[in-house]
């Protein structure tokens, strides 16, 4: 299995594009191995189509460091800023509010089962994931640029506050600016 890290300081666009492609290929391979594994089957029986109470055992682990930000390219490319806000507010302001609710989340047109289970597997294994990348929309709603499955699992797990990379001007008083590595305002 290949290991790939992005410690690149950004020379030209072609090098960065190649690094992103390599990282995506590695992630795709890891995901495909997971989707066909016994672990995926085990988690599917335990969590897929389960009532919300089953998710209370999941600890959502977030990597909010600047180094992790590079894996959410939409946020880096478009100048995303790290915010933190109440999960219920994020759920209410999500452009499709029912998409983050049980049992609707289990519809194939809402969440890919194996990506959803992969997020659960990472967190149950103690692996931190980058926060989702959300877009502040002109109509007062939030759209997802990247990380829907992370957002969905965190919302179902019932966490009170969630970090996210935000794009555009924030118009919500309850959402605060957060600095990488855990400091917030």
Secondary structure per residue as TSV (DSSP state, phi and psi in degrees):
chain	resnum	aa	ss	phi	psi
A	1	X	-	360.0	133.1
A	2	X	-	-80.5	142.3
A	3	X	-	-109.0	137.9
A	4	X	-	-140.3	128.7
A	5	X	-	-121.8	152.1
A	6	X	-	-109.8	83.6
A	7	X	-	-103.6	22.0
A	8	X	-	-70.7	135.2
A	9	X	-	-95.4	7.1
A	10	X	-	83.2	83.9
A	11	X	-	-86.1	-91.6
A	12	X	-	-113.6	170.7
A	13	X	H	-61.8	-34.9
A	14	X	H	-66.7	-41.4
A	15	X	H	-62.9	-44.6
A	16	X	H	-65.2	-40.3
A	17	X	H	-61.4	-42.5
A	18	X	H	-64.5	-39.7
A	19	X	H	-65.6	-42.4
A	20	X	H	-63.8	-41.7
A	21	X	H	-62.1	-44.4
A	22	X	H	-62.5	-44.5
A	23	X	H	-63.3	-42.9
A	24	X	H	-61.4	-41.6
A	25	X	H	-62.8	-42.4
A	26	X	H	-62.4	-46.1
A	27	X	H	-63.3	-38.9
A	28	X	H	-63.8	-42.7
A	29	X	H	-61.3	-46.7
A	30	X	H	-61.7	-42.6
A	31	X	H	-64.2	-44.1
A	32	X	H	-62.8	-39.0
A	33	X	H	-62.3	-43.4
A	34	X	H	-63.3	-46.8
A	35	X	H	-60.2	-25.0
A	36	X	T	-106.3	14.3
A	37	X	S	-95.8	163.7
A	38	X	H	-65.2	-32.1
A	39	X	H	-62.0	-41.8
A	40	X	H	-62.2	-42.9
A	41	X	H	-62.4	-42.7
A	42	X	H	-61.5	-48.0
A	43	X	H	-67.2	-33.2
A	44	X	H	-61.8	-43.9
A	45	X	H	-65.4	-34.3
A	46	X	H	-81.6	-38.8
A	47	X	H	-115.3	-32.7
A	48	X	T	-71.2	126.1
A	49	X	T	66.5	22.8
A	50	X	-	-87.0	155.4
A	51	X	-	-66.7	157.7
A	52	X	G	-57.5	-33.2
A	53	X	G	-59.0	-26.9
A	54	X	G	-63.9	-27.3
A	55	X	G	-80.9	-7.1
A	56	X	G	-63.5	-14.9
A	57	X	G	-85.4	-6.4
A	58	X	-	-87.8	126.4
A	59	X	-	-98.8	117.4
A	60	X	-	-79.4	118.1
A	61	X	-	-109.3	121.5
A	62	X	B	-112.6	135.6
A	63	X	-	-100.9	101.8
A	64	X	-	-103.0	16.4
A	65	X	S	-73.3	155.4
A	66	X	H	-60.1	-34.8
A	67	X	H	-61.6	-36.6
A	68	X	H	-73.3	-25.0
A	69	X	H	-57.0	-32.0
A	70	X	T	-63.1	-17.0
A	71	X	T	-84.0	-10.7
A	72	X	S	-105.4	80.6
A	73	X	H	-62.7	-31.9
A	74	X	H	-59.1	-37.5
A	75	X	H	-71.7	-40.7
A	76	X	H	-68.3	-50.1
A	77	X	H	-63.2	-35.4
A	78	X	T	-103.6	11.8
A	79	X	T	75.1	38.4
A	80	X	-	-63.1	145.8
A	81	X	E	-118.6	143.2
A	82	X	E	-81.4	122.7
A	83	X	E	-120.2	170.4
A	84	X	E	-142.7	138.9
A	85	X	E	-155.4	167.5
A	86	X	E	-63.8	130.7
A	87	X	H	-59.8	-37.2
A	88	X	H	-66.1	-34.4
A	89	X	H	-66.4	-44.9
A	90	X	H	-60.1	-42.9
A	91	X	H	-62.6	-44.6
A	92	X	H	-66.1	-34.3
A	93	X	H	-90.6	-3.4
A	94	X	B	-64.2	139.0
A	95	X	T	-62.0	-21.8
A	96	X	T	-129.4	83.9
A	97	X	G	-57.5	-36.0
A	98	X	G	-70.8	-17.5
A	99	X	G	-65.7	-20.0
A	100	X	G	-103.1	19.1
A	101	X	S	-116.6	143.7
A	102	X	T	-79.4	137.9
A	103	X	T	-92.5	1.8
A	104	X	G	-59.7	-32.1
A	105	X	G	-56.4	-27.7
A	106	X	G	-80.2	-2.8
A	107	X	S	-70.7	137.7
A	108	X	T	-60.5	-25.8
A	109	X	T	-81.0	-5.1
A	110	X	T	-103.4	-57.0
A	111	X	-	-129.8	138.2
A	112	X	-	-75.9	121.3
A	113	X	H	-52.3	-47.3
A	114	X	H	-74.1	-32.3
A	115	X	H	-69.5	-38.7
A	116	X	H	-60.6	-48.0
A	117	X	H	-68.2	-30.6
A	118	X	H	-65.6	-40.4
A	119	X	H	-61.4	-45.5
A	120	X	H	-59.3	-45.0
A	121	X	H	-60.1	-43.8
A	122	X	H	-59.6	-48.4
A	123	X	H	-68.8	-39.2
A	124	X	H	-66.1	-25.0
A	125	X	T	-87.0	0.2
A	126	X	T	81.6	20.4
A	127	X	-	-97.0	126.3
A	128	X	-	-79.2	143.3
A	129	X	B	-118.1	154.9
A	130	X	-	-71.0	146.7
A	131	X	-	-62.7	156.8
A	132	X	-	-66.5	163.2
A	133	X	E	-109.1	114.3
A	134	X	E	-113.4	149.0
A	135	X	E	-108.1	127.2
A	136	X	E	-77.0	116.6
A	137	X	-	-92.7	153.0
A	138	X	T	-61.0	-25.0
A	139	X	T	-85.3	10.4
A	140	X	S	84.7	9.5
A	141	X	-	-104.0	172.9
A	142	X	E	-117.3	133.6
A	143	X	E	-112.1	158.2
A	144	X	E	-102.5	122.9
A	145	X	E	-90.9	-36.5
A	146	X	E	-159.3	140.4
A	147	X	-	100.8	26.1
A	148	X	H	-57.0	-42.1
A	149	X	H	-68.9	-34.2
A	150	X	H	-64.9	-43.7
A	151	X	H	-61.9	-44.7
A	152	X	H	-64.7	-46.9
A	153	X	H	-63.8	-42.5
A	154	X	H	-62.8	-41.3
A	155	X	H	-65.1	-43.1
A	156	X	H	-69.3	-33.1
A	157	X	H	-69.0	-14.1
A	158	X	T	81.0	25.7
A	159	X	-	-68.3	147.3
A	160	X	S	-78.6	-40.3
A	161	X	E	-129.6	148.0
A	162	X	E	-136.2	135.1
A	163	X	E	-81.2	152.1
A	164	X	E	-159.4	152.9
A	165	X	E	-84.7	123.0
A	166	X	E	-107.9	139.3
A	167	X	E	-115.5	129.8
A	168	X	S	95.5	174.7
A	169	X	-	-73.8	133.0
A	170	X	-	-82.1	131.4
A	171	X	-	-117.0	9.8
A	172	X	-	-105.2	124.4
A	173	X	T	-66.5	-29.9
A	174	X	T	-78.1	-11.7
A	175	X	-	-95.4	129.1
A	176	X	E	-113.8	152.3
A	177	X	E	-71.2	135.9
A	178	X	B	-125.6	141.8
A	179	X	-	-97.5	146.9
A	180	X	G	-53.6	154.2
A	181	X	G	71.9	21.6
A	182	X	G	97.3	-15.8
A	183	X	-	-77.2	142.4
A	184	X	B	-136.0	167.6
A	185	X	-	-104.9	360.0
